[in-house]
Amino acid sequence: QAHLEESGGGLVQPGGSLRLSCRPSGITDELYLLGWYRQTPGKEREMVALIRVAGNINYSNAVQGRFKISRDNTDNTIYLQMNYVKPEDTAVYYCYVPTGTQTYWGRGLQVTVSS
């Protein structure tokens, strides 16, 4: 069954680093866009970073310059390298992969930034 396999997340101190990964599995549609969103209680899910298979990358203003998204073109695994994290980066992070027929979301990874 098609799904997104996420890994990473956890507790990190302010100023530290963390890496999330997401591997699409069983998705037969052609992929053109992959990315990460995040959500905190009581707020809407917000875009963090998007990467197109063609290479274009977009970041939210909140993470620009601190986070880096990348993609392994052998299996479309994407990574989110989170550097200089702040307490306001605390959220559940979701992998996001839309296709021409369906939108896939990961189960979510808790990231907590705290000393």
Secondary structure as GFF3:
##gff-version 3
##sequence-region A 1 115
A	DSSP	beta_strand	3	7	.	.	.	ID=ss1
A	DSSP	beta_strand	10	12	.	.	.	ID=ss2
A	DSSP	beta_strand	18	25	.	.	.	ID=ss3
A	DSSP	beta_strand	33	39	.	.	.	ID=ss4
A	DSSP	beta_strand	46	52	.	.	.	ID=ss5
A	DSSP	beta_strand	57	59	.	.	.	ID=ss6
A	DSSP	beta_strand	67	72	.	.	.	ID=ss7
A	DSSP	beta_strand	77	82	.	.	.	ID=ss8
A	DSSP	three_ten_helix	87	89	.	.	.	ID=ss9
A	DSSP	beta_strand	91	98	.	.	.	ID=ss10
A	DSSP	beta_strand	103	105	.	.	.	ID=ss11
A	DSSP	beta_strand	109	113	.	.	.	ID=ss12
###
